[in-house]
Amino acid sequence: MLTNAAFLSEFFDNAPLVFTCFDEKLCITNANKAGLAIIKAASKEAVIGKHIEEISPGIRETGRLEIYDNVLKTGKPVHLRSIVTVPALGSKHMGAFVFRIESGIAIIALDVSEWVEEEKKIIRQLEQKNKELEQYAYVASHDLQEPLETISSFVGLMNIKYQDQLDDRGKKYLGFIVQATLRMKRLVTELLEYSRVGKKENFATINLNELLQSVVTDLKDLIEKNNARIEYSKLPALSANETELKQLFQNLISNAIKFRKKDTSPLIVISSEKKESCWQFELKDNGIGIDKKFHERIFTIFQRLHNRSEYEGTGIGLALCKKIVEIHGGNIWVESEAGNGSTFYFTIKS
Amino acid sequence: MKKKLNCVVLIDDDYPTNCFNEMVIEDENITEKIQILQSGREALDYLTNQGKFSQNGLIYPKPELIFLDINMPAMNGWEFIEEYNKLPDEQKGKIVVVMLTASPNPDDLKKAESIPQVSGFLNKPLTPAMVHDILKEHFADYV
Protein backbone atom coordinates (compact mmCIF):
# COMPACT_ATOMS: atom_id res chain seq x y z
CA MET A 1 0.00 0.00 0.00
CA LEU A 2 1.38 3.33 -1.10
CA THR A 3 1.38 6.31 1.20
CA ASN A 4 -0.98 9.09 0.38
CA ALA A 5 1.77 11.30 -1.08
CA ALA A 6 3.25 8.50 -3.16
CA PHE A 7 -0.18 7.53 -4.42
CA LEU A 8 -0.94 11.11 -5.47
CA SER A 9 2.42 11.46 -7.15
CA GLU A 10 1.88 8.26 -9.14
CA PHE A 11 -1.64 9.33 -10.06
CA PHE A 12 -0.39 12.76 -11.16
CA ASP A 13 2.42 11.35 -13.28
CA ASN A 14 0.48 8.65 -15.10
CA ALA A 15 -2.89 10.29 -15.73
CA PRO A 16 -3.50 10.67 -19.48
CA LEU A 17 -4.33 14.32 -18.87
CA VAL A 18 -1.97 17.26 -19.05
CA PHE A 19 -1.14 18.48 -15.53
CA THR A 20 1.07 21.55 -15.21
CA CYS A 21 1.70 24.00 -12.37
CA PHE A 22 3.15 27.51 -12.50
CA ASP A 23 4.26 29.94 -9.83
CA GLU A 24 3.02 33.50 -9.48
CA LYS A 25 5.51 34.70 -12.09
CA LEU A 26 4.18 31.99 -14.42
CA CYS A 27 7.38 29.94 -14.28
CA ILE A 28 6.75 26.20 -14.44
CA THR A 29 7.02 24.35 -11.15
CA ASN A 30 5.72 20.90 -12.03
CA ALA A 31 4.41 18.81 -14.94
CA ASN A 32 3.33 15.20 -15.38
CA LYS A 33 4.39 12.86 -18.24
CA ALA A 34 1.59 14.02 -20.56
CA GLY A 35 2.46 17.61 -19.75
CA LEU A 36 6.13 17.11 -20.57
CA ALA A 37 5.20 15.37 -23.82
CA ILE A 38 3.07 18.23 -24.98
CA ILE A 39 5.84 20.77 -24.45
CA LYS A 40 8.34 18.31 -25.85
CA ALA A 41 10.56 18.34 -22.78
CA ALA A 42 12.97 15.50 -22.19
CA SER A 43 12.61 15.59 -18.42
CA LYS A 44 11.10 17.56 -15.62
CA GLU A 45 14.50 18.92 -14.66
CA ALA A 46 14.99 20.35 -18.17
CA VAL A 47 12.03 22.69 -17.88
CA ILE A 48 11.41 23.49 -14.23
CA GLY A 49 11.85 27.20 -13.59
CA LYS A 50 11.39 28.26 -17.21
CA HIS A 51 8.87 30.99 -17.94
CA ILE A 52 5.68 29.95 -19.71
CA GLU A 53 6.53 32.05 -22.77
CA GLU A 54 9.75 30.13 -23.16
CA ILE A 55 7.91 26.81 -23.09
CA SER A 56 5.00 27.89 -25.27
CA PRO A 57 6.26 30.55 -27.67
CA GLY A 58 3.49 32.74 -28.99
CA ILE A 59 1.21 32.16 -26.02
CA ARG A 60 0.89 35.93 -25.44
CA GLU A 61 -0.78 36.36 -28.86
CA THR A 62 -3.43 33.78 -27.98
CA GLY A 63 -4.66 35.86 -25.05
CA ARG A 64 -4.15 32.94 -22.67
CA LEU A 65 -1.49 34.75 -20.67
CA GLU A 66 -3.99 37.39 -19.68
CA ILE A 67 -6.46 34.70 -18.61
CA TYR A 68 -3.84 32.99 -16.43
CA ASP A 69 -2.94 36.34 -14.87
CA ASN A 70 -6.57 36.87 -14.08
CA VAL A 71 -6.83 33.50 -12.35
CA LEU A 72 -3.79 34.45 -10.28
CA LYS A 73 -5.35 37.75 -9.30
CA THR A 74 -8.96 36.79 -8.75
CA GLY A 75 -8.63 33.17 -7.72
CA LYS A 76 -11.61 32.42 -9.94
CA PRO A 77 -11.17 29.18 -11.94
CA VAL A 78 -11.79 29.29 -15.70
CA HIS A 79 -12.69 26.71 -18.29
CA LEU A 80 -11.22 27.35 -21.70
CA ARG A 81 -10.93 25.78 -25.05
CA SER A 82 -8.05 26.70 -27.26
CA ILE A 83 -6.06 25.55 -30.19
CA VAL A 84 -2.55 24.66 -29.15
CA THR A 85 0.14 24.10 -31.70
CA VAL A 86 2.49 21.49 -30.40
CA PRO A 87 5.60 20.83 -32.48
CA ALA A 88 5.40 17.13 -31.73
CA LEU A 89 1.68 16.67 -32.31
CA GLY A 90 0.59 19.45 -34.67
CA SER A 91 -2.46 21.57 -34.04
CA LYS A 92 -4.60 20.29 -31.19
CA HIS A 93 -7.84 21.45 -29.61
CA MET A 94 -7.37 21.44 -25.89
CA GLY A 95 -10.01 21.80 -23.26
CA ALA A 96 -8.53 23.09 -20.02
CA PHE A 97 -9.31 24.05 -16.45
CA VAL A 98 -7.12 26.70 -14.92
CA PHE A 99 -7.36 27.22 -11.17
CA ARG A 100 -5.54 28.91 -8.32
CA ILE A 101 -3.33 26.91 -6.00
CA GLU A 102 -1.28 28.25 -3.12
CA SER A 103 1.95 28.53 -5.08
CA GLY A 104 0.41 29.88 -8.28
CA ILE A 105 -1.86 28.24 -10.82
CA ALA A 106 -2.53 24.70 -11.97
CA ILE A 107 -3.72 23.67 -15.42
CA ILE A 108 -5.49 20.44 -16.27
CA ALA A 109 -5.89 19.99 -20.01
CA LEU A 110 -7.36 17.34 -22.26
CA ASP A 111 -6.97 16.83 -25.98
CA VAL A 112 -10.52 17.28 -27.36
CA SER A 113 -9.55 17.37 -31.05
CA GLU A 114 -11.68 14.34 -31.88
CA TRP A 115 -14.75 15.81 -30.23
CA VAL A 116 -14.22 19.08 -32.05
CA GLU A 117 -13.98 17.24 -35.38
CA GLU A 118 -17.17 15.37 -34.57
CA GLU A 119 -18.87 18.65 -33.68
CA LYS A 120 -17.74 20.27 -36.92
CA LYS A 121 -19.14 17.35 -38.89
CA ILE A 122 -22.53 17.69 -37.21
CA ILE A 123 -22.61 21.44 -37.80
CA ARG A 124 -21.75 20.92 -41.47
CA GLN A 125 -24.56 18.38 -41.81
CA LEU A 126 -27.01 20.72 -40.12
CA GLU A 127 -26.04 23.61 -42.36
CA GLN A 128 -26.44 21.39 -45.40
CA LYS A 129 -29.89 20.21 -44.26
CA ASN A 130 -30.98 23.77 -43.56
CA LYS A 131 -29.82 24.90 -46.96
CA GLU A 132 -31.72 22.05 -48.62
CA LEU A 133 -34.88 22.94 -46.73
CA GLU A 134 -34.62 26.60 -47.67
CA GLN A 135 -33.97 25.72 -51.27
CA TYR A 136 -36.93 23.36 -51.22
CA ALA A 137 -39.36 25.99 -49.96
CA TYR A 138 -38.00 28.47 -52.45
CA VAL A 139 -38.21 26.16 -55.46
CA ALA A 140 -41.61 24.82 -54.47
CA SER A 141 -43.16 28.24 -54.14
CA HIS A 142 -41.39 29.53 -57.22
CA ASP A 143 -42.51 26.63 -59.41
CA LEU A 144 -46.05 26.86 -58.10
CA GLN A 145 -46.29 30.37 -59.47
CA GLU A 146 -46.29 29.37 -63.11
CA PRO A 147 -49.32 27.05 -63.26
CA LEU A 148 -51.00 29.42 -60.84
CA GLU A 149 -50.50 32.31 -63.26
CA THR A 150 -52.18 30.25 -65.98
CA ILE A 151 -55.16 29.42 -63.77
CA SER A 152 -55.42 33.00 -62.64
CA SER A 153 -55.34 34.55 -66.10
CA PHE A 154 -57.85 32.15 -67.66
CA VAL A 155 -60.21 32.29 -64.71
CA GLY A 156 -60.01 36.06 -65.01
CA LEU A 157 -60.89 35.82 -68.69
CA MET A 158 -63.82 33.48 -68.00
CA ASN A 159 -65.07 35.84 -65.37
CA ILE A 160 -65.09 38.74 -67.82
CA LYS A 161 -66.13 37.07 -71.06
CA TYR A 162 -68.42 34.20 -70.09
CA GLN A 163 -70.18 35.28 -66.90
CA ASP A 164 -73.40 36.07 -68.80
CA GLN A 165 -73.58 32.53 -70.13
CA LEU A 166 -73.57 30.94 -66.65
CA ASP A 167 -76.53 30.29 -64.37
CA ASP A 168 -76.47 31.34 -60.73
CA ARG A 169 -74.73 28.19 -59.50
CA GLY A 170 -72.13 28.53 -62.24
CA LYS A 171 -71.47 32.15 -61.30
CA LYS A 172 -71.09 31.14 -57.67
CA TYR A 173 -68.60 28.38 -58.58
CA LEU A 174 -66.58 30.77 -60.71
CA GLY A 175 -66.57 33.29 -57.87
CA PHE A 176 -65.10 30.66 -55.54
CA ILE A 177 -62.41 29.80 -58.06
CA VAL A 178 -61.47 33.46 -58.52
CA GLN A 179 -61.26 33.99 -54.75
CA ALA A 180 -59.27 30.80 -54.13
CA THR A 181 -56.86 31.65 -56.94
CA LEU A 182 -56.21 35.08 -55.47
CA ARG A 183 -55.65 33.53 -52.06
CA MET A 184 -53.22 30.98 -53.44
CA LYS A 185 -51.31 33.72 -55.27
CA ARG A 186 -50.95 35.61 -52.04
CA LEU A 187 -49.89 32.46 -50.19
CA VAL A 188 -47.22 31.61 -52.74
CA THR A 189 -45.88 35.17 -52.84
CA GLU A 190 -45.62 35.35 -49.07
CA LEU A 191 -44.10 31.88 -48.85
CA LEU A 192 -41.44 33.00 -51.32
CA GLU A 193 -40.78 36.08 -49.23
CA TYR A 194 -40.53 33.91 -46.14
CA SER A 195 -38.01 31.55 -47.71
CA ARG A 196 -35.96 34.46 -49.08
CA VAL A 197 -35.47 36.13 -45.71
CA GLY A 198 -31.92 35.71 -44.47
CA LYS A 199 -30.55 34.64 -47.84
CA LYS A 200 -28.53 37.83 -48.23
CA GLU A 201 -26.62 39.01 -45.23
CA ASN A 202 -26.02 42.57 -46.33
CA PHE A 203 -26.10 44.45 -43.08
CA ALA A 204 -25.64 48.21 -43.13
CA THR A 205 -26.11 51.01 -40.66
CA ILE A 206 -29.72 52.07 -40.83
CA ASN A 207 -31.36 55.19 -39.53
CA LEU A 208 -34.62 53.86 -38.12
CA ASN A 209 -36.37 57.22 -38.17
CA GLU A 210 -35.84 57.39 -41.93
CA LEU A 211 -36.81 53.75 -42.34
CA LEU A 212 -40.03 54.22 -40.40
CA GLN A 213 -40.83 57.34 -42.41
CA SER A 214 -40.64 55.34 -45.61
CA VAL A 215 -42.79 52.55 -44.12
CA VAL A 216 -45.41 55.14 -43.21
CA THR A 217 -45.27 56.51 -46.77
CA ASP A 218 -45.72 53.01 -48.20
CA LEU A 219 -48.72 52.38 -45.95
CA LYS A 220 -50.21 55.83 -46.61
CA ASP A 221 -53.47 54.54 -48.13
CA LEU A 222 -54.09 52.04 -45.35
CA ILE A 223 -53.29 54.62 -42.67
CA GLU A 224 -55.56 57.27 -44.16
CA LYS A 225 -58.41 54.85 -44.82
CA ASN A 226 -58.40 53.80 -41.17
CA ASN A 227 -57.68 57.25 -39.80
CA ALA A 228 -54.71 55.71 -37.98
CA ARG A 229 -52.05 57.63 -36.08
CA ILE A 230 -48.48 56.41 -35.77
CA GLU A 231 -46.27 58.05 -33.16
CA TYR A 232 -42.60 57.51 -32.63
CA SER A 233 -39.94 59.43 -30.84
CA LYS A 234 -36.26 59.45 -31.73
CA LEU A 235 -35.18 55.97 -32.75
CA PRO A 236 -31.61 54.72 -32.95
CA ALA A 237 -29.44 53.90 -35.94
CA LEU A 238 -28.30 50.30 -35.99
CA SER A 239 -26.71 47.66 -38.14
CA ALA A 240 -29.31 45.52 -39.91
CA ASN A 241 -30.65 44.34 -43.25
CA GLU A 242 -32.69 47.30 -44.46
CA THR A 243 -35.26 45.43 -46.58
CA GLU A 244 -35.97 42.94 -43.84
CA LEU A 245 -36.25 45.50 -41.08
CA LYS A 246 -38.63 47.51 -43.24
CA GLN A 247 -40.71 44.39 -43.78
CA LEU A 248 -40.76 43.77 -40.03
CA PHE A 249 -42.08 47.25 -39.17
CA GLN A 250 -44.48 47.16 -42.10
CA ASN A 251 -45.98 43.83 -40.99
CA LEU A 252 -46.33 44.88 -37.37
CA ILE A 253 -47.87 48.26 -38.23
CA SER A 254 -50.30 46.90 -40.81
CA ASN A 255 -51.31 44.15 -38.35
CA ALA A 256 -52.00 46.78 -35.69
CA ILE A 257 -54.25 48.62 -38.16
CA LYS A 258 -55.90 45.45 -39.46
CA PHE A 259 -56.83 44.24 -35.98
CA ARG A 260 -58.24 47.59 -34.90
CA LYS A 261 -61.32 48.09 -32.78
CA LYS A 262 -64.28 49.01 -34.97
CA ASP A 263 -65.17 52.20 -33.10
CA THR A 264 -61.67 53.44 -32.16
CA SER A 265 -59.15 55.03 -34.53
CA PRO A 266 -55.94 53.04 -34.45
CA LEU A 267 -53.10 54.58 -32.47
CA ILE A 268 -49.68 52.96 -32.69
CA VAL A 269 -46.85 54.15 -30.46
CA ILE A 270 -43.35 52.97 -31.29
CA SER A 271 -40.45 53.39 -28.92
CA SER A 272 -37.01 51.93 -28.29
CA GLU A 273 -34.83 51.25 -25.30
CA LYS A 274 -31.13 50.43 -25.11
CA LYS A 275 -30.45 47.19 -23.26
CA GLU A 276 -27.13 45.64 -22.37
CA SER A 277 -26.38 43.93 -25.68
CA CYS A 278 -29.36 44.88 -27.83
CA TRP A 279 -31.98 47.44 -28.69
CA GLN A 280 -35.50 46.62 -27.54
CA PHE A 281 -38.41 47.99 -29.54
CA GLU A 282 -42.00 48.35 -28.49
CA LEU A 283 -45.07 48.74 -30.72
CA LYS A 284 -48.14 49.49 -28.66
CA ASP A 285 -51.57 49.56 -30.26
CA ASN A 286 -55.14 50.10 -29.10
CA GLY A 287 -56.63 47.26 -31.14
CA ILE A 288 -58.67 44.17 -30.31
CA GLY A 289 -55.88 42.50 -28.32
CA ILE A 290 -54.92 38.82 -28.19
CA ASP A 291 -56.00 36.24 -25.66
CA LYS A 292 -53.06 34.99 -23.56
CA LYS A 293 -53.39 31.40 -24.80
CA PHE A 294 -52.48 32.51 -28.34
CA HIS A 295 -49.41 34.58 -27.48
CA GLU A 296 -46.98 31.93 -28.73
CA ARG A 297 -49.09 30.38 -31.44
CA ILE A 298 -49.39 33.59 -33.44
CA PHE A 299 -45.70 33.43 -34.38
CA THR A 300 -46.03 29.95 -35.93
CA ILE A 301 -46.36 29.88 -39.69
CA PHE A 302 -49.92 29.39 -41.06
CA GLN A 303 -51.48 29.82 -37.62
CA ARG A 304 -54.43 32.19 -37.73
CA LEU A 305 -56.90 33.25 -35.07
CA HIS A 306 -59.73 34.50 -37.26
CA ASN A 307 -61.85 33.38 -40.15
CA ARG A 308 -60.94 34.86 -43.49
CA SER A 309 -64.43 36.34 -43.62
CA GLU A 310 -63.49 38.44 -40.55
CA TYR A 311 -59.85 39.23 -41.33
CA GLU A 312 -57.98 38.42 -44.53
CA GLY A 313 -54.57 36.85 -44.16
CA THR A 314 -52.28 33.92 -44.83
CA GLY A 315 -50.82 33.30 -41.39
CA ILE A 316 -47.32 34.06 -42.62
CA GLY A 317 -46.87 37.69 -41.47
CA LEU A 318 -45.81 37.21 -37.86
CA ALA A 319 -43.81 34.07 -38.67
CA LEU A 320 -41.88 36.22 -41.11
CA CYS A 321 -41.36 38.86 -38.40
CA LYS A 322 -40.00 36.16 -36.09
CA LYS A 323 -37.62 34.89 -38.74
CA ILE A 324 -36.34 38.41 -39.46
CA VAL A 325 -35.83 39.19 -35.78
CA GLU A 326 -34.01 35.90 -35.18
CA ILE A 327 -31.67 36.56 -38.09
CA HIS A 328 -30.82 39.83 -36.34
CA GLY A 329 -29.96 37.94 -33.16
CA GLY A 330 -33.12 38.97 -31.33
CA ASN A 331 -36.44 37.81 -29.95
CA ILE A 332 -40.05 38.78 -30.54
CA TRP A 333 -42.99 38.46 -28.16
CA VAL A 334 -46.31 40.03 -27.31
CA GLU A 335 -48.01 41.30 -24.20
CA SER A 336 -51.73 41.64 -24.53
CA GLU A 337 -55.15 40.58 -23.37
CA ALA A 338 -58.30 40.21 -25.42
CA GLY A 339 -60.05 43.55 -25.91
CA ASN A 340 -57.24 45.65 -24.51
CA GLY A 341 -54.74 46.38 -27.24
CA SER A 342 -51.43 44.61 -27.87
CA THR A 343 -47.82 45.53 -27.32
CA PHE A 344 -45.32 43.75 -29.54
CA TYR A 345 -41.72 43.71 -28.36
CA PHE A 346 -38.67 42.72 -30.33
CA THR A 347 -34.94 43.02 -29.86
CA ILE A 348 -32.15 43.57 -32.35
CA LYS A 349 -28.58 42.78 -31.37
CA SER A 350 -26.45 45.92 -31.17
CA MET B 1 -90.23 5.03 -47.22
CA LYS B 2 -87.30 5.45 -44.85
CA LYS B 3 -86.86 8.61 -42.83
CA LYS B 4 -84.41 11.47 -43.38
CA LEU B 5 -81.90 12.76 -40.87
CA ASN B 6 -83.00 15.86 -38.97
CA CYS B 7 -79.82 17.82 -39.04
CA VAL B 8 -76.32 17.63 -40.48
CA VAL B 9 -73.68 20.08 -39.29
CA LEU B 10 -70.73 21.26 -41.37
CA ILE B 11 -67.86 22.86 -39.43
CA ASP B 12 -65.20 24.47 -41.63
CA ASP B 13 -63.66 27.92 -41.65
CA ASP B 14 -63.50 27.92 -45.45
CA TYR B 15 -66.75 29.21 -46.92
CA PRO B 16 -66.38 27.62 -50.38
CA THR B 17 -65.70 24.23 -48.75
CA ASN B 18 -68.89 24.52 -46.72
CA CYS B 19 -70.84 25.47 -49.82
CA PHE B 20 -69.40 22.55 -51.74
CA ASN B 21 -70.22 20.05 -49.00
CA GLU B 22 -73.67 21.56 -48.62
CA MET B 23 -74.36 21.07 -52.32
CA VAL B 24 -73.19 17.46 -52.25
CA ILE B 25 -75.40 16.65 -49.26
CA GLU B 26 -78.34 18.64 -50.59
CA ASP B 27 -78.22 16.75 -53.87
CA GLU B 28 -78.43 13.44 -51.97
CA ASN B 29 -81.56 14.63 -50.18
CA ILE B 30 -80.78 12.83 -46.91
CA THR B 31 -81.53 15.49 -44.31
CA GLU B 32 -84.14 18.05 -43.36
CA LYS B 33 -81.55 20.65 -42.44
CA ILE B 34 -77.91 21.48 -43.08
CA GLN B 35 -76.28 23.87 -40.62
CA ILE B 36 -73.07 25.58 -41.69
CA LEU B 37 -70.74 26.75 -38.89
CA GLN B 38 -67.53 28.64 -39.60
CA SER B 39 -65.52 27.95 -36.46
CA GLY B 40 -65.22 25.56 -33.54
CA ARG B 41 -66.48 28.27 -31.20
CA GLU B 42 -69.55 28.90 -33.35
CA ALA B 43 -70.21 25.15 -33.49
CA LEU B 44 -70.08 24.83 -29.69
CA ASP B 45 -72.46 27.80 -29.41
CA TYR B 46 -74.82 26.11 -31.84
CA LEU B 47 -74.81 22.78 -30.00
CA THR B 48 -75.41 24.44 -26.63
CA ASN B 49 -77.81 27.21 -27.72
CA GLN B 50 -75.47 29.95 -26.66
CA GLY B 51 -74.15 33.15 -28.19
CA LYS B 52 -76.01 34.01 -31.35
CA PHE B 53 -78.01 30.77 -31.00
CA SER B 54 -79.31 31.60 -27.52
CA GLN B 55 -82.81 32.32 -28.85
CA ASN B 56 -83.13 28.61 -29.68
CA GLY B 57 -84.25 27.98 -26.10
CA LEU B 58 -83.80 24.70 -24.27
CA ILE B 59 -84.22 22.25 -27.10
CA TYR B 60 -80.74 21.44 -28.31
CA PRO B 61 -80.21 20.78 -32.01
CA LYS B 62 -78.48 17.39 -31.42
CA PRO B 63 -77.40 16.90 -35.03
CA GLU B 64 -77.13 13.28 -36.13
CA LEU B 65 -74.06 13.91 -38.20
CA ILE B 66 -71.18 16.39 -37.79
CA PHE B 67 -68.52 16.93 -40.43
CA LEU B 68 -65.51 18.53 -38.79
CA ASP B 69 -62.55 20.27 -40.42
CA ILE B 70 -59.24 20.00 -38.55
CA ASN B 71 -57.24 22.96 -39.77
CA MET B 72 -59.17 25.97 -38.49
CA PRO B 73 -58.01 29.24 -36.91
CA ALA B 74 -58.13 29.85 -33.14
CA MET B 75 -59.81 26.54 -32.24
CA ASN B 76 -58.77 23.69 -34.50
CA GLY B 77 -60.71 20.46 -34.95
CA TRP B 78 -58.87 18.59 -32.21
CA GLU B 79 -59.46 21.40 -29.74
CA PHE B 80 -63.13 21.40 -30.72
CA ILE B 81 -63.37 17.68 -29.93
CA GLU B 82 -61.81 18.30 -26.53
CA GLU B 83 -64.48 20.86 -25.71
CA TYR B 84 -67.20 18.77 -27.34
CA ASN B 85 -66.37 15.83 -25.06
CA LYS B 86 -67.10 18.00 -22.03
CA LEU B 87 -70.67 18.63 -23.17
CA PRO B 88 -73.50 16.75 -21.45
CA ASP B 89 -75.01 13.98 -23.56
CA GLU B 90 -78.19 15.90 -24.32
CA GLN B 91 -76.10 18.50 -26.16
CA LYS B 92 -73.88 16.16 -28.13
CA GLY B 93 -74.56 15.04 -31.66
CA LYS B 94 -74.55 11.43 -32.72
CA ILE B 95 -71.75 10.88 -35.20
CA VAL B 96 -68.63 12.98 -35.69
CA VAL B 97 -66.70 12.58 -38.91
CA VAL B 98 -63.36 14.28 -39.26
CA MET B 99 -62.53 15.75 -42.64
CA LEU B 100 -58.90 15.63 -43.65
CA THR B 101 -57.09 17.34 -46.49
CA ALA B 102 -56.36 15.47 -49.69
CA SER B 103 -52.89 14.33 -48.62
CA PRO B 104 -53.36 13.76 -44.93
CA ASN B 105 -50.59 14.04 -42.41
CA PRO B 106 -50.09 10.50 -41.02
CA ASP B 107 -50.10 11.97 -37.50
CA ASP B 108 -53.60 13.34 -38.11
CA LEU B 109 -54.78 9.93 -39.29
CA LYS B 110 -53.43 8.27 -36.16
CA LYS B 111 -54.98 10.93 -33.97
CA ALA B 112 -58.38 10.56 -35.65
CA GLU B 113 -58.22 6.80 -35.08
CA SER B 114 -57.27 7.17 -31.43
CA ILE B 115 -60.19 9.40 -30.40
CA PRO B 116 -63.27 7.28 -29.59
CA GLN B 117 -65.68 10.14 -30.27
CA VAL B 118 -64.49 10.30 -33.87
CA SER B 119 -66.57 7.79 -35.81
CA GLY B 120 -64.54 8.10 -38.96
CA PHE B 121 -62.42 10.27 -41.13
CA LEU B 122 -62.67 11.15 -44.78
CA ASN B 123 -60.38 12.83 -47.24
CA LYS B 124 -61.62 16.00 -48.86
CA PRO B 125 -63.48 16.59 -51.11
CA LEU B 126 -66.73 15.04 -49.92
CA THR B 127 -68.45 12.85 -52.54
CA PRO B 128 -71.98 11.38 -52.80
CA ALA B 129 -70.47 7.89 -52.33
CA MET B 130 -68.92 8.95 -49.02
CA VAL B 131 -72.26 10.30 -47.83
CA HIS B 132 -73.96 7.00 -48.64
CA ASP B 133 -71.27 4.94 -46.97
CA ILE B 134 -71.74 6.92 -43.76
CA LEU B 135 -75.48 6.40 -43.88
CA LYS B 136 -75.08 2.68 -44.48
CA GLU B 137 -72.67 2.31 -41.60
CA HIS B 138 -74.33 4.50 -38.98
CA PHE B 139 -77.93 5.09 -40.04
CA ALA B 140 -79.11 1.83 -41.60
CA ASP B 141 -82.81 2.58 -41.15
CA TYR B 142 -82.62 6.01 -42.69
CA VAL B 143 -83.15 7.05 -46.32
Boltz contact constraints between the chains, C-beta under 6 A:
constraints:
  - contact:
      token1: [A, 176]
      token2: [B, 16]
      max_distance: 6.0
  - contact:
      token1: [A, 304]
      token2: [B, 73]
      max_distance: 6.0
  - contact:
      token1: [A, 305]
      token2: [B, 73]
      max_distance: 6.0
  - contact:
      token1: [A, 305]
      token2: [B, 74]
      max_distance: 6.0
  - contact:
      token1: [A, 306]
      token2: [B, 73]
      max_distance: 6.0
  - contact:
      token1: [A, 307]
      token2: [B, 13]
      max_distance: 6.0
  - contact:
      token1: [A, 307]
      token2: [B, 38]
      max_distance: 6.0
  - contact:
      token1: [A, 307]
      token2: [B, 39]
      max_distance: 6.0
